[in-house]
Amino acid sequence: MLKNIVFQDNLFQLCRSIDVVYEGLLLDLCSDYFFDKTVDDMLFFDASIQKMYRQIQDNNQVSDYVSILHSLYACQERFIRLLDSILKGKTSMSEHFTGFLSKLQTIRNIQSSLRSEISSLIHKSDKTMDNRDIVSSNELSELLNF
């Protein structure tokens, strides 16, 4: 249970941080103050999502595994939205990202691949959970004949 809380808390904070950067890039920010920080944040988000994904996979027996995967997927969707806004030049500092576009595209490709893996795990886990939660007719008969 403790791991579940830690995952959810960390994912919550990561999502909020991604949202702050995304919303900040919609403003007319001075690149002298915020560009380097934004690049560092992008690298941090990428590394954190990948690390959390590995840790979640290693702890696939936690009670709320599917919920954690859904949270990771939602967080990753936000990160991909942020990457796309930069890659498409829809930010106030877009001209400053020119030297980083290939790196950001690589990160986007990796995240897209991870997103597919997470989606597959969610669907696989949902089916497994459904099968575990189904009560057979024999079990139902036994339960009703107490």
DSSP file (Angstrom, degrees, kcal/mol; ACC not computed):
  #  RESIDUE AA STRUCTURE BP1 BP2  ACC     N-H-->O    O-->H-N    N-H-->O    O-->H-N    TCO  KAPPA ALPHA  PHI   PSI    X-CA   Y-CA   Z-CA
    1    1 A M     >        0   0    0      0, 0.0     4,-1.9     0, 0.0     5,-0.2   0.000 360.0 360.0 360.0 -37.7    0.0    0.0    0.0
    2    2 A L  H  >  +     0   0    0      1,-0.2     4,-2.4     2,-0.2     5,-0.2   0.908 360.0  52.4 -62.1 -42.0    2.9    2.4    0.8
    3    3 A K  H  > S+     0   0    0      1,-0.2     4,-2.9     2,-0.2    -1,-0.2   0.893 106.4  54.9 -60.2 -39.2    4.3    2.0   -2.7
    4    4 A N  H  > S+     0   0    0      2,-0.2     4,-2.6     1,-0.2    -1,-0.2   0.931 109.0  46.5 -59.5 -47.0    0.9    2.8   -4.2
    5    5 A I  H  X S+     0   0    0     -4,-1.9     4,-2.7     1,-0.2     5,-0.2   0.915 112.7  50.1 -62.8 -43.5    0.8    6.1   -2.2
    6    6 A V  H  X S+     0   0    0     -4,-2.4     4,-2.6     2,-0.2     5,-0.2   0.932 111.7  47.7 -62.7 -46.4    4.3    7.0   -3.2
    7    7 A F  H  X S+     0   0    0     -4,-2.9     4,-2.8     1,-0.2     5,-0.2   0.952 114.2  46.2 -59.0 -49.6    3.7    6.3   -6.9
    8    8 A Q  H  X S+     0   0    0     -4,-2.6     4,-2.4     1,-0.2    -2,-0.2   0.903 113.8  48.4 -63.0 -41.4    0.5    8.3   -6.9
    9    9 A D  H  X S+     0   0    0     -4,-2.7     4,-2.4    -5,-0.2    -1,-0.2   0.925 113.7  46.5 -64.5 -44.3    2.1   11.2   -5.0
   10   10 A N  H  X S+     0   0    0     -4,-2.6     4,-2.4    -5,-0.2    -2,-0.2   0.898 113.5  48.5 -66.0 -40.1    5.1   11.3   -7.3
   11   11 A L  H  X S+     0   0    0     -4,-2.8     4,-2.6    -5,-0.2    -1,-0.2   0.890 109.9  52.8 -66.6 -38.7    2.9   11.1  -10.4
   12   12 A F  H  X S+     0   0    0     -4,-2.4     4,-2.3    -5,-0.2    -2,-0.2   0.946 111.7  45.1 -60.0 -48.5    0.7   13.9   -9.1
   13   13 A Q  H  X S+     0   0    0     -4,-2.4     4,-2.3     1,-0.2    -2,-0.2   0.898 112.6  51.2 -64.5 -40.3    3.7   16.2   -8.5
   14   14 A L  H  X S+     0   0    0     -4,-2.4     4,-2.4     2,-0.2    -1,-0.2   0.919 110.1  49.7 -63.6 -43.2    5.2   15.3  -11.9
   15   15 A C  H  X S+     0   0    0     -4,-2.6     4,-2.5     1,-0.2    -2,-0.2   0.918 110.7  49.7 -61.3 -43.7    1.9   16.1  -13.7
   16   16 A R  H  X S+     0   0    0     -4,-2.3     4,-2.2     1,-0.2    -1,-0.2   0.905 110.6  50.4 -62.3 -40.5    1.6   19.4  -11.9
   17   17 A S  H  X S+     0   0    0     -4,-2.3     4,-2.0     2,-0.2    -1,-0.2   0.903 110.0  49.6 -64.8 -41.2    5.2   20.3  -12.8
   18   18 A I  H  X S+     0   0    0     -4,-2.4     4,-2.7     1,-0.2    -2,-0.2   0.922 110.7  50.7 -62.5 -44.0    4.5   19.5  -16.5
   19   19 A D  H  X S+     0   0    0     -4,-2.5     4,-2.9     1,-0.2     5,-0.3   0.892 107.7  53.1 -61.3 -39.9    1.4   21.6  -16.4
   20   20 A V  H  X S+     0   0    0     -4,-2.2     4,-2.2     2,-0.2    -1,-0.2   0.923 111.8  44.8 -62.7 -43.9    3.3   24.5  -14.9
   21   21 A V  H  X S+     0   0    0     -4,-2.0     4,-2.1     2,-0.2    -2,-0.2   0.927 113.7  50.4 -65.9 -44.0    5.9   24.4  -17.7
   22   22 A Y  H  X S+     0   0    0     -4,-2.7     4,-0.5     1,-0.2    -2,-0.2   0.943 114.2  43.4 -58.7 -49.0    3.2   24.0  -20.4
   23   23 A E  H >X S+     0   0    0     -4,-2.9     3,-0.8     1,-0.2     4,-0.5   0.855 111.0  56.0 -67.2 -34.5    1.2   27.0  -19.1
   24   24 A G  H >< S+     0   0    0     -4,-2.2     3,-1.1    -5,-0.3     5,-0.3   0.868 101.7  56.6 -64.0 -36.6    4.4   29.0  -18.7
   25   25 A L  H 3< S+     0   0    0     -4,-2.1    67,-2.0     1,-0.3    -1,-0.2   0.636  98.2  62.2 -72.9 -12.1    5.3   28.5  -22.3
   26   26 A L  H << S+     0   0    0     -3,-0.8    -1,-0.3    -4,-0.5    -2,-0.2   0.686  96.0  76.6 -80.6 -19.3    2.0   30.0  -23.3
   27   27 A L  S << S-     0   0    0     -3,-1.1     2,-1.5    -4,-0.5    65,-0.3  -0.383  98.9-104.1 -84.6 167.1    3.1   33.3  -21.6
   28   28 A D        +     0   0    0     -2,-0.1     2,-0.2    63,-0.1    -3,-0.1  -0.578  56.6 175.6 -90.8  72.4    5.5   35.7  -23.1
   29   29 A L        -     0   0    0     -2,-1.5     2,-0.6    -5,-0.3     3,-0.0  -0.469  36.4-110.3 -82.9 150.5    8.4   34.7  -20.8
   30   30 A C    >>  -     0   0    0     -2,-0.2     4,-2.0     1,-0.2     3,-1.2  -0.691  19.8-148.7 -79.2 121.3   11.9   36.1  -21.1
   31   31 A S  H 3> S+     0   0    0     -2,-0.6     4,-1.9     1,-0.3     5,-0.5   0.783  93.3  68.6 -64.6 -26.8   14.2   33.3  -22.4
   32   32 A D  H 34 S+     0   0    0      1,-0.2    -1,-0.3     2,-0.2     4,-0.1   0.839 112.2  31.8 -59.8 -31.7   17.1   34.7  -20.4
   33   33 A Y  H <4 S+     0   0    0     -3,-1.2     4,-0.3     2,-0.1    -2,-0.2   0.841 133.4  23.2 -91.2 -38.7   15.4   33.6  -17.2
   34   34 A F  H  X S+     0   0    0     -4,-2.0     4,-2.3     2,-0.1    -3,-0.2   0.601  95.0  82.7-114.2 -13.4   13.4   30.5  -18.2
   35   35 A F  H  X S+     0   0    0     -4,-1.9     4,-2.4    -5,-0.3     5,-0.2   0.961  96.7  43.5 -64.1 -52.8   14.9   28.8  -21.3
   36   36 A D  H  > S+     0   0    0     -5,-0.5     4,-2.5     1,-0.2    -1,-0.2   0.897 115.3  50.7 -59.6 -40.1   17.7   26.8  -19.5
   37   37 A K  H  > S+     0   0    0     -4,-0.3     4,-2.6     2,-0.2    -1,-0.2   0.892 109.1  51.5 -63.6 -39.7   15.3   25.8  -16.7
   38   38 A T  H  X S+     0   0    0     -4,-2.3     4,-2.3     2,-0.2    -2,-0.2   0.915 110.0  48.4 -65.2 -42.8   12.7   24.7  -19.3
   39   39 A V  H  X S+     0   0    0     -4,-2.4     4,-2.1     2,-0.2    -2,-0.2   0.935 112.3  49.2 -62.6 -45.6   15.3   22.5  -21.1
   40   40 A D  H  X S+     0   0    0     -4,-2.5     4,-2.4     1,-0.2    -2,-0.2   0.908 110.4  51.5 -58.8 -42.1   16.3   21.0  -17.7
   41   41 A D  H  X S+     0   0    0     -4,-2.6     4,-3.1     2,-0.2    -1,-0.2   0.901 106.9  53.1 -61.7 -41.6   12.7   20.4  -16.9
   42   42 A M  H  X S+     0   0    0     -4,-2.3     4,-2.1     1,-0.2    -1,-0.2   0.921 111.5  45.3 -61.4 -43.8   12.1   18.6  -20.2
   43   43 A L  H  X S+     0   0    0     -4,-2.1     4,-2.4     2,-0.2    -1,-0.2   0.888 113.5  50.7 -66.6 -39.0   15.0   16.3  -19.5
   44   44 A F  H  X S+     0   0    0     -4,-2.4     4,-2.8    -5,-0.2     5,-0.2   0.926 109.4  50.1 -63.2 -45.9   13.9   15.7  -16.0
   45   45 A F  H  X S+     0   0    0     -4,-3.1     4,-2.5     2,-0.2     5,-0.2   0.923 111.9  48.3 -59.7 -45.1   10.3   14.9  -17.1
   46   46 A D  H  X S+     0   0    0     -4,-2.1     4,-2.1    -5,-0.2    -2,-0.2   0.953 114.7  43.9 -60.9 -51.4   11.6   12.4  -19.6
   47   47 A A  H  X S+     0   0    0     -4,-2.4     4,-2.5     1,-0.2    -2,-0.2   0.892 114.3  50.7 -62.5 -40.3   14.0   10.6  -17.1
   48   48 A S  H  X S+     0   0    0     -4,-2.8     4,-2.9     2,-0.2     5,-0.2   0.914 109.7  48.6 -66.7 -43.5   11.4   10.6  -14.4
   49   49 A I  H  X S+     0   0    0     -4,-2.5     4,-2.3    -5,-0.2    -1,-0.2   0.925 113.7  47.2 -63.2 -43.4    8.6    9.1  -16.5
   50   50 A Q  H  X S+     0   0    0     -4,-2.1     4,-2.0    -5,-0.2    -2,-0.2   0.919 114.1  47.1 -64.1 -42.6   11.0    6.4  -17.7
   51   51 A K  H  X S+     0   0    0     -4,-2.5     4,-2.4     2,-0.2    -2,-0.2   0.924 112.8  48.5 -65.6 -44.5   12.2    5.6  -14.2
   52   52 A M  H  X S+     0   0    0     -4,-2.9     4,-2.9     1,-0.2     5,-0.2   0.899 108.7  54.7 -62.8 -39.5    8.7    5.5  -12.8
   53   53 A Y  H  X S+     0   0    0     -4,-2.3     4,-2.3    -5,-0.2    -1,-0.2   0.934 109.7  46.4 -58.9 -46.6    7.6    3.2  -15.6
   54   54 A R  H  X S+     0   0    0     -4,-2.0     4,-2.1     1,-0.2    -2,-0.2   0.918 114.0  48.3 -62.4 -43.1   10.4    0.8  -14.8
   55   55 A Q  H  X S+     0   0    0     -4,-2.4     4,-1.0     2,-0.2    -2,-0.2   0.885 110.7  50.4 -66.5 -38.4    9.6    0.9  -11.0
   56   56 A I  H >< S+     0   0    0     -4,-2.9     3,-0.6     1,-0.2    -1,-0.2   0.909 109.8  51.0 -65.5 -41.2    5.9    0.4  -11.6
   57   57 A Q  H >< S+     0   0    0     -4,-2.3     3,-1.0     1,-0.2    -2,-0.2   0.898 108.5  52.1 -61.4 -39.7    6.6   -2.6  -13.8
   58   58 A D  H 3< S+     0   0    0     -4,-2.1    -1,-0.2     1,-0.3    -2,-0.2   0.705 114.2  44.1 -69.5 -19.0    8.9   -4.0  -11.0
   59   59 A N  T X<  +     0   0    0     -4,-1.0     3,-1.8    -3,-0.6    -1,-0.3  -0.289  68.4 140.7-118.5  45.5    6.0   -3.6   -8.5
   60   60 A N  T <   +     0   0    0     -3,-1.0    -1,-0.1     1,-0.3     5,-0.1   0.463  63.1  68.0 -72.9   1.6    3.1   -4.9  -10.6
   61   61 A Q  T 3   +     0   0    0     -3,-0.1    -1,-0.3     4,-0.1    -4,-0.1   0.408  68.9 123.0 -99.1   2.0    1.6   -6.7   -7.6
   62   62 A V  S X  S-     0   0    0     -3,-1.8     3,-1.4    -6,-0.2    -3,-0.0  -0.286  75.3-112.4 -62.6 153.4    0.7   -3.5   -5.8
   63   63 A S  T 3  S+     0   0    0      1,-0.3     3,-0.2     2,-0.1    -1,-0.1   0.801 112.6  36.7 -61.4 -32.4   -3.0   -3.3   -5.0
   64   64 A D  T 3> S+     0   0    0      1,-0.2     4,-2.3     2,-0.1    -1,-0.3  -0.182  73.3 139.0-115.1  40.7   -3.8   -0.4   -7.3
   65   65 A Y  H <> S+     0   0    0     -3,-1.4     4,-2.3     1,-0.2    -1,-0.2   0.877  72.7  47.8 -53.7 -47.4   -1.5   -1.3  -10.2
   66   66 A V  H  > S+     0   0    0      1,-0.2     4,-2.3     2,-0.2    -1,-0.2   0.897 111.0  51.3 -66.1 -40.1   -4.0   -0.5  -13.0
   67   67 A S  H  > S+     0   0    0      2,-0.2     4,-2.2     1,-0.2    -1,-0.2   0.892 109.6  50.6 -62.7 -39.6   -4.9    2.8  -11.4
   68   68 A I  H  X S+     0   0    0     -4,-2.3     4,-2.6     2,-0.2    -2,-0.2   0.912 109.2  51.1 -64.7 -42.5   -1.2    3.7  -11.2
   69   69 A L  H  X S+     0   0    0     -4,-2.3     4,-2.6     1,-0.2    -2,-0.2   0.905 109.1  51.2 -61.0 -41.0   -0.7    2.8  -14.9
   70   70 A H  H  X S+     0   0    0     -4,-2.3     4,-2.4     2,-0.2    -1,-0.2   0.906 110.5  48.9 -62.2 -41.4   -3.6    5.1  -15.7
   71   71 A S  H  X S+     0   0    0     -4,-2.2     4,-2.3     2,-0.2    -2,-0.2   0.910 111.7  48.6 -65.1 -42.2   -2.1    7.9  -13.8
   72   72 A L  H  X S+     0   0    0     -4,-2.6     4,-2.6     2,-0.2    -2,-0.2   0.912 111.0  51.3 -63.0 -41.8    1.3    7.4  -15.5
   73   73 A Y  H  X S+     0   0    0     -4,-2.6     4,-2.2     2,-0.2    -2,-0.2   0.919 110.8  47.8 -61.4 -44.6   -0.5    7.3  -18.9
   74   74 A A  H  X S+     0   0    0     -4,-2.4     4,-1.7     2,-0.2    -1,-0.2   0.894 112.2  49.6 -64.6 -40.0   -2.3   10.6  -18.1
   75   75 A C  H  X S+     0   0    0     -4,-2.3     4,-1.9     1,-0.2    -2,-0.2   0.911 111.0  49.6 -64.1 -42.7    1.0   12.2  -16.9
   76   76 A Q  H  X S+     0   0    0     -4,-2.6     4,-2.7     1,-0.2    -2,-0.2   0.869 105.4  57.1 -66.2 -36.8    2.7   11.0  -20.1
   77   77 A E  H  X S+     0   0    0     -4,-2.2     4,-2.2     1,-0.2    -1,-0.2   0.907 107.0  49.5 -59.5 -41.2    0.0   12.4  -22.2
   78   78 A R  H  X S+     0   0    0     -4,-1.7     4,-2.1     2,-0.2    -1,-0.2   0.907 110.4  50.1 -63.8 -41.2    0.6   15.8  -20.7
   79   79 A F  H  X S+     0   0    0     -4,-1.9     4,-2.8     2,-0.2    -2,-0.2   0.909 110.0  49.7 -65.3 -41.5    4.3   15.5  -21.3
   80   80 A I  H  X S+     0   0    0     -4,-2.7     4,-2.9     2,-0.2    -1,-0.2   0.886 108.8  53.3 -64.8 -38.0    3.7   14.6  -25.0
   81   81 A R  H  X S+     0   0    0     -4,-2.2     4,-2.0    -5,-0.2    -1,-0.2   0.914 110.3  48.0 -61.0 -42.3    1.4   17.6  -25.3
   82   82 A L  H  X S+     0   0    0     -4,-2.1     4,-1.7     2,-0.2    -2,-0.2   0.933 112.3  48.4 -63.0 -47.3    4.1   19.8  -24.0
   83   83 A L  H  X S+     0   0    0     -4,-2.8     4,-3.1     1,-0.2     5,-0.2   0.923 110.7  51.5 -58.7 -45.1    6.7   18.3  -26.3
   84   84 A D  H  X S+     0   0    0     -4,-2.9     4,-2.2     1,-0.2    -1,-0.2   0.881 106.2  53.9 -62.0 -38.7    4.3   18.7  -29.3
   85   85 A S  H  <>S+     0   0    0     -4,-2.0     5,-2.9     2,-0.2    -1,-0.2   0.886 113.8  42.5 -65.2 -36.3    3.8   22.4  -28.5
   86   86 A I  H ><5S+     0   0    0     -4,-1.7     3,-1.5     3,-0.2    -2,-0.2   0.931 113.8  50.5 -72.5 -46.1    7.5   23.0  -28.5
   87   87 A L  H 3<5S+     0   0    0     -4,-3.1    -2,-0.2     1,-0.3    -1,-0.2   0.815 111.5  48.9 -63.2 -30.6    8.2   20.8  -31.6
   88   88 A K  T 3<5S-     0   0    0     -4,-2.2    -1,-0.3    -5,-0.2    -2,-0.2   0.402 115.1-115.9 -90.0   3.1    5.4   22.7  -33.5
   89   89 A G  T < 5S+     0   0    0     -3,-1.5    -3,-0.2    -5,-0.1     5,-0.1   0.803  71.6 136.3  71.7  29.7    6.8   26.1  -32.5
   90   90 A K      < +     0   0    0     -5,-2.9     2,-0.3    -6,-0.2    -4,-0.2  -0.014  44.7  91.0-100.1  30.0    3.7   27.0  -30.5
   91   91 A T  S >  S-     0   0    0     -5,-0.2     3,-1.3    -6,-0.2     4,-0.2  -0.824  83.8-115.7-122.1 163.0    5.6   28.5  -27.5
   92   92 A S  T 3  S+     0   0    0    -67,-2.0     3,-0.2   -65,-0.3   -61,-0.1   0.743 117.5  42.1 -67.8 -22.4    6.8   31.9  -26.7
   93   93 A M  T >> S+     0   0    0    -68,-0.2     3,-1.6     1,-0.2     4,-0.8   0.052  74.5 127.8-110.0  24.8   10.5   30.7  -26.8
   94   94 A S  G X4  +     0   0    0     -3,-1.3     3,-0.9     1,-0.3     4,-0.3   0.824  68.1  57.7 -56.1 -36.7   10.2   28.6  -29.9
   95   95 A E  G >4 S+     0   0    0      1,-0.2     3,-0.7    -3,-0.2    -1,-0.3   0.788 102.9  55.9 -66.2 -24.7   13.1   30.2  -31.7
   96   96 A H  G <4 S+     0   0    0     -3,-1.6     3,-0.5     1,-0.2    -1,-0.2   0.696  98.0  62.0 -79.2 -19.2   15.4   29.2  -28.8
   97   97 A F  G XX S+     0   0    0     -3,-0.9     3,-2.1    -4,-0.8     4,-0.8   0.505  72.1 102.0 -83.1  -3.8   14.5   25.6  -29.0
   98   98 A T  G X4 S+     0   0    0     -3,-0.7     3,-0.9    -4,-0.3     4,-0.3   0.867  80.9  48.9 -50.8 -45.1   16.0   25.2  -32.5
   99   99 A G  G 34 S+     0   0    0     -3,-0.5    -1,-0.3     1,-0.2     4,-0.2   0.623 114.9  46.0 -71.2 -12.3   19.2   23.5  -31.3
  100  100 A F  G <> S+     0   0    0     -3,-2.1     4,-2.9     1,-0.1     5,-0.2   0.396  80.5  99.4-109.0  -0.1   17.2   21.1  -29.2
  101  101 A L  H <X S+     0   0    0     -3,-0.9     4,-2.4    -4,-0.8     5,-0.2   0.880  83.4  49.2 -61.3 -39.7   14.5   20.0  -31.6
  102  102 A S  H  > S+     0   0    0     -4,-0.3     4,-2.1     2,-0.2    -1,-0.2   0.913 113.5  47.1 -67.2 -39.8   16.2   16.7  -32.6
  103  103 A K  H  > S+     0   0    0      2,-0.2     4,-2.4     1,-0.2    -2,-0.2   0.919 113.4  48.4 -64.3 -43.8   16.8   15.8  -29.0
  104  104 A L  H  X S+     0   0    0     -4,-2.9     4,-2.4     1,-0.2    -2,-0.2   0.862 109.8  52.4 -66.0 -35.1   13.2   16.7  -28.1
  105  105 A Q  H  X S+     0   0    0     -4,-2.4     4,-2.4    -5,-0.2    -1,-0.2   0.894 108.9  50.3 -66.7 -39.0   11.9   14.7  -31.1
  106  106 A T  H  X S+     0   0    0     -4,-2.1     4,-2.3     2,-0.2    -2,-0.2   0.926 111.2  48.5 -62.5 -44.7   13.9   11.7  -29.9
  107  107 A I  H  X S+     0   0    0     -4,-2.4     4,-2.7     1,-0.2    -2,-0.2   0.910 110.5  51.7 -60.5 -42.4   12.4   12.1  -26.4
  108  108 A R  H  X S+     0   0    0     -4,-2.4     4,-2.3     1,-0.2    -2,-0.2   0.899 109.1  49.9 -62.6 -41.2    8.9   12.3  -28.0
  109  109 A N  H  X S+     0   0    0     -4,-2.4     4,-2.1     2,-0.2    -1,-0.2   0.906 111.9  47.9 -64.4 -42.1    9.5    9.1  -30.0
  110  110 A I  H  X S+     0   0    0     -4,-2.3     4,-2.5     1,-0.2    -2,-0.2   0.927 112.9  48.3 -63.5 -44.9   10.7    7.3  -26.8
  111  111 A Q  H  X S+     0   0    0     -4,-2.7     4,-2.5     1,-0.2    -2,-0.2   0.871 109.4  53.1 -64.6 -36.9    7.7    8.6  -24.9
  112  112 A S  H  X S+     0   0    0     -4,-2.3     4,-1.8     2,-0.2    -1,-0.2   0.905 109.7  48.3 -64.3 -41.0    5.3    7.6  -27.7
  113  113 A S  H  X S+     0   0    0     -4,-2.1     4,-1.9     2,-0.2    -2,-0.2   0.919 112.2  48.6 -64.6 -43.9    6.7    4.0  -27.6
  114  114 A L  H  X S+     0   0    0     -4,-2.5     4,-2.9     1,-0.2     5,-0.2   0.890 106.6  57.3 -61.6 -39.5    6.4    3.9  -23.8
  115  115 A R  H  X S+     0   0    0     -4,-2.5     4,-2.6     1,-0.2    -1,-0.2   0.902 106.0  49.8 -59.8 -41.0    2.8    5.2  -24.1
  116  116 A S  H  X S+     0   0    0     -4,-1.8     4,-2.3     2,-0.2    -1,-0.2   0.909 111.2  49.0 -63.8 -41.6    2.0    2.2  -26.4
  117  117 A E  H  X S+     0   0    0     -4,-1.9     4,-2.5     2,-0.2    -2,-0.2   0.920 112.1  48.2 -63.2 -43.7    3.5   -0.2  -23.9
  118  118 A I  H  X S+     0   0    0     -4,-2.9     4,-2.6     2,-0.2    -2,-0.2   0.919 110.9  50.8 -63.9 -43.6    1.6    1.4  -21.0
  119  119 A S  H  X S+     0   0    0     -4,-2.6     4,-2.4     1,-0.2    -1,-0.2   0.911 110.6  49.6 -59.8 -42.9   -1.6    1.2  -22.9
  120  120 A S  H  X S+     0   0    0     -4,-2.3     4,-2.6     1,-0.2    -1,-0.2   0.912 110.9  49.3 -63.0 -43.1   -1.0   -2.4  -23.7
  121  121 A L  H  X S+     0   0    0     -4,-2.5     4,-2.9     2,-0.2     5,-0.2   0.893 109.9  52.1 -63.0 -39.6   -0.3   -3.2  -20.0
  122  122 A I  H  X S+     0   0    0     -4,-2.6     4,-2.7     2,-0.2    -2,-0.2   0.942 112.3  44.4 -62.2 -47.2   -3.5   -1.4  -19.0
  123  123 A H  H  X S+     0   0    0     -4,-2.4     4,-1.9     2,-0.2    -2,-0.2   0.909 115.6  47.8 -65.4 -41.2   -5.6   -3.4  -21.4
  124  124 A K  H  X S+     0   0    0     -4,-2.6     4,-2.0     2,-0.2    -2,-0.2   0.919 114.7  45.8 -64.9 -43.5   -3.9   -6.6  -20.4
  125  125 A S  H  X S+     0   0    0     -4,-2.9     4,-3.0     2,-0.2     5,-0.2   0.877 109.1  55.4 -68.5 -38.0   -4.3   -5.9  -16.7
  126  126 A D  H  X S+     0   0    0     -4,-2.7     4,-2.4    -5,-0.2    -1,-0.2   0.911 109.3  47.3 -60.4 -41.9   -7.9   -4.8  -17.1
  127  127 A K  H  X S+     0   0    0     -4,-1.9     4,-2.2     2,-0.2    -2,-0.2   0.905 112.6  49.1 -66.4 -40.8   -8.7   -8.2  -18.7
  128  128 A T  H  X S+     0   0    0     -4,-2.0     4,-1.9     2,-0.2    -2,-0.2   0.918 111.8  48.8 -63.9 -43.4   -6.9  -10.0  -16.0
  129  129 A M  H  X S+     0   0    0     -4,-3.0     4,-1.8     1,-0.2    -2,-0.2   0.898 109.7  52.6 -63.5 -40.2   -8.7   -8.1  -13.3
  130  130 A D  H  X S+     0   0    0     -4,-2.4     4,-0.8     1,-0.2    -1,-0.2   0.915 109.1  49.4 -61.3 -42.7  -12.0   -8.8  -15.0
  131  131 A N  H  < S+     0   0    0     -4,-2.2     3,-0.4     1,-0.2    -1,-0.2   0.855 111.1  49.5 -66.7 -34.6  -11.3  -12.5  -15.1
  132  132 A R  H  < S+     0   0    0     -4,-1.9    -1,-0.2     1,-0.2    -2,-0.2   0.826 109.9  51.3 -72.1 -30.6  -10.4  -12.5  -11.4
  133  133 A D  H  < S+     0   0    0     -4,-1.8     2,-0.4    -5,-0.2    -1,-0.2   0.573  85.8 101.6 -85.9  -9.5  -13.5  -10.6  -10.4
  134  134 A I     <  -     0   0    0     -4,-0.8     2,-0.6    -3,-0.4    -4,-0.0  -0.614  64.1-145.6 -79.9 130.9  -15.9  -12.9  -12.2
  135  135 A V        -     0   0    0     -2,-0.4    -2,-0.1     4,-0.0    -3,-0.0  -0.853  16.7-133.0 -97.3 124.7  -17.7  -15.4   -9.9
  136  136 A S     >  -     0   0    0     -2,-0.6     4,-2.5     1,-0.1     5,-0.2  -0.259  22.6-110.0 -71.7 164.3  -18.4  -18.7  -11.6
  137  137 A S  H  > S+     0   0    0      1,-0.2     4,-2.3     2,-0.2     5,-0.2   0.870 120.2  52.6 -64.0 -35.6  -21.8  -20.4  -11.3
  138  138 A N  H  > S+     0   0    0      2,-0.2     4,-2.3     1,-0.2    -1,-0.2   0.918 110.3  47.4 -65.0 -43.0  -20.3  -23.1   -9.0
  139  139 A E  H  > S+     0   0    0      2,-0.2     4,-2.5     1,-0.2    -2,-0.2   0.909 111.7  50.7 -64.2 -41.1  -18.9  -20.4   -6.7
  140  140 A L  H  X S+     0   0    0     -4,-2.5     4,-2.3     2,-0.2    -2,-0.2   0.910 109.3  50.7 -63.5 -42.2  -22.1  -18.5   -6.7
  141  141 A S  H  X S+     0   0    0     -4,-2.3     4,-1.4     1,-0.2    -1,-0.2   0.923 111.1  48.6 -61.2 -44.1  -24.0  -21.7   -5.8
  142  142 A E  H  < S+     0   0    0     -4,-2.3    -2,-0.2     1,-0.2    -1,-0.2   0.901 112.0  49.3 -62.4 -41.1  -21.7  -22.4   -2.9
  143  143 A L  H >< S+     0   0    0     -4,-2.5     3,-0.7     1,-0.2    -1,-0.2   0.877 112.6  46.7 -67.0 -37.0  -22.0  -18.9   -1.7
  144  144 A L  H 3< S+     0   0    0     -4,-2.3    -1,-0.2     1,-0.2    -2,-0.2   0.684 106.3  60.4 -79.7 -17.7  -25.8  -18.9   -1.8
  145  145 A N  T 3<        0   0    0     -4,-1.4    -1,-0.2     1,-0.2    -2,-0.1  -0.154 360.0 360.0-100.8  38.7  -26.0  -22.3   -0.1
  146  146 A F    <         0   0    0     -3,-0.7    -1,-0.2    -5,-0.0    -2,-0.1   0.511 360.0 360.0 -72.1 360.0  -24.3  -21.3    3.1
